[in-house]
Amino acid sequence: MKVLRKNGEIVEVNFEEQEGKKAFWHTSAHVLAQAVKRLYPETKCAIGPAIENGFYYDFQFEFSFSEEHLKTIEAEMRKIVKESLSLQAR
């Protein structure tokens, strides 16, 4: 995975490096949010940061969330990853 550093330098990192994990988890949070919004457009998104050992996202659903929803969201995330969408830093 390539990451953009604060000084404008683009470097290749891998998951074994802390910077690579952080970039992967940050991107994963965005993929999670995209999957949820595709499946449940009325869902409100809050924050979704990378954290020390993974990532999370806070959502407000119009229904009670279940394990079945999690399976559906994971399947949608896999579809999104296969789309090979471009990522851009802002």
C-alpha positions in Angstrom: 0.0 0.0 0.0 1.2 3.5 -0.7 0.8 6.3 1.8 1.2 10.0 1.6 3.3 11.5 4.4 2.8 14.9 5.8 5.8 16.2 3.9 4.2 15.2 0.6 6.4 12.1 0.1 4.6 9.0 -1.2 6.1 5.7 0.2 5.3 2.0 -0.1 4.4 0.4 3.3 3.3 -3.1 4.2 1.0 -4.4 6.9 3.9 -5.5 9.1 4.9 -1.8 9.6 2.8 0.3 12.0 2.3 3.0 9.3 1.0 0.2 6.9 -1.4 -1.1 9.5 -2.7 2.4 10.2 -3.2 3.1 6.5 -5.0 -0.3 6.0 -7.3 0.2 8.9 -8.0 3.8 7.9 -9.0 2.7 4.4 -11.0 -0.2 5.9 -13.1 2.2 7.9 -13.9 4.1 4.7 -14.9 0.9 3.0 -17.1 0.0 5.9 -18.9 3.3 5.8 -19.4 3.0 2.0 -20.8 -0.5 2.4 -23.2 0.6 5.1 -24.4 3.7 3.1 -25.0 1.5 0.0 -27.0 -1.0 2.0 -28.8 1.3 4.4 -28.8 4.8 2.8 -30.8 6.3 5.7 -28.0 5.4 8.2 -26.2 8.3 9.8 -22.4 8.1 10.0 -20.5 9.6 12.8 -16.7 8.9 13.1 -14.6 5.9 12.0 -11.0 6.1 12.9 -8.2 3.7 12.8 -7.2 2.7 16.3 -4.3 0.9 17.9 -5.4 -2.6 16.9 -8.0 -2.1 14.1 -10.7 0.4 13.3 -14.4 1.1 14.0 -17.2 3.3 12.8 -20.1 4.8 14.7 -23.5 4.6 13.0 -27.0 5.4 13.8 -29.4 2.9 12.3 -33.2 3.2 12.0 -33.5 -0.4 13.2 -31.9 -2.8 15.7 -28.6 -4.0 14.5 -28.0 -7.8 14.3 -25.3 -10.3 13.5 -27.1 -10.9 10.2 -26.6 -7.2 9.3 -22.8 -7.7 10.0 -22.6 -10.6 7.5 -24.4 -8.5 4.9 -22.1 -5.5 5.4 -19.0 -7.7 5.3 -20.2 -9.2 2.0 -20.8 -5.6 0.6 -17.3 -4.6 1.8 -15.8 -7.5 -0.2 -17.7 -6.3 -3.3 -16.4 -2.8 -2.9 -12.8 -4.0 -2.5 -13.1 -6.0 -5.7 -14.2 -2.8 -7.6 -10.6 -1.5 -7.2 -11.8 2.0 -6.6 -9.3 4.9 -6.6 -8.4 6.4 -3.2 -7.3 10.0 -2.9 -6.0 11.8 0.1 -7.7 15.1 0.8 
